[in-house]
Structures are given as structure tokens and as C-alpha cells.
Amino acid sequence: MFKQANKNAVRQNRHRRLRHHLSGTAARPRLCVTRSIENIYAQIIDDVAGVTLVAANTKQADVAKAVAGKTKVEAAAIVGETIAKKALEKGITEVVYDRGGYVYTGRVAALADGARKAGLAIGKSDNAAE
């Protein structure tokens, strides 16, 4: 009899491997994505100081109004644009994208595209393996 793999445990292991190479600094913080069945969350984190600089998600009042009646992928793009606008207001222009162990497709990719569309530069980490 086969034992079914725990998909979340597999994702968490993948995220742990990614985090080995990704790190956010004050100059280039980390844009971290977490998704649930209904919502998507994004944070911009300075790992050196250990603080969250900017956050956005589909549960916030202003974003919730904008995503009402939209698909989850469209909602993720709106969250990406929202976090990019907040980051630019704080003077953050470039980030490292941490997809959280999720496959880069669908909502995860839409969030990154929305952030790029709003003017946030998403690049590689300084210590990323090339």
C-alpha cells in the first residue's frame, strides 16, 4: 500500500531549500508570499534586522473592496500592485522574490507580475546560487 505524500510538508522542505540561498537585506529586502485556499499574503522583510517593512493581503479592507468579484489570480495581481505601491512609498525599489516553496505559476506568478507592473524591481539575491 502506498502512503500519500503530505503536500504541505513537501512545500515546506522546498521552502527551506530556497531560504538557504535567499536572504533579504536593507538594500534589497525579501518579498515573501504565502497563500491559502481563499487568500494570498505578501510581506517585504529585512532579514538582517528581522523586521517586516511592508505587508499586504486580500483580507485588508482597501484590498478586499478591490478584489470583490474577481478571480483568485486577479486578486493576487492586485495584492502585488498594492504591496509595490506601499514599498515605493517607503523607498524600497528592489526586492528578492521568495515564492515560499510554491510553484511559480498561477497566483504566485500573478503577484510578482503585479508588483513588477507597479514599478517594483524583482531580482536575484546577492547570495543566490547561479
Buried (B, 14 or more C-beta within 10 A) or exposed (E): EEEEEEEEEEBEEBBEEBBEEBBBBEEBBBBBBBBEEEBBBBBBBBBEEEEEBBBBBBEBEEBBEBBEEEEBBBBBBBBBBBBBBBBBEEEBEEBBBBBBBBEEEEBBBBBBBBBBEBEBEBEEBEEEEE
